[in-house]
Amino acid sequence: MCEPGQPPAMPATAGEALAALESALDYLNGTNAASLPAAEQASA
């Protein structure tokens, strides 16, 4: 984990970058967009 105020570390390899992307997409895929307020849904 990063310390508060520190920028996140850049991936060292393409594989690490792809793993981070896959993790982020898995997280977003698990969200329930219907539960977001209308203003947030409109901005998406």
N, C-alpha and C positions, 0 to 999 in steps of 0.2 A: 504494500500500500504506500501511497505517496503521503508525505507530510503535508499538512495544510499550507497552502501558498506555493507549493512546488509544482512545476508542470509535470504531467505524466511522462514516463520514459517512452521513448520511441521503440517500436519493435526492432529487434536486431536482424530478423530475417523475414522473408516473404511469408514463410509458414507461420511465424508468430503473428504477423499482421492479419493473415487470413483467419487464424484461430480467434483473434480478438473480434474480428468482424462477425464471424459465425456466432460467437457468444452474444454480441450485441443484437444481432437479428433474432436469436432465440429468445432473448429477453423481450424484445418488442413484439414478437409473435405471441407471447404469453399474456400480453396486456389485453384488457377489455376496453376497446375504444368507445363502446356504447356508454360506458360509465363516466366518460369525460364530459365536462361542461360544454355547452354548445359553442362557446367562444373558442375553446381549445380544439374542438373538432373542426371548426371552420378554418382554423389556421393550418391545419395539417394537409 
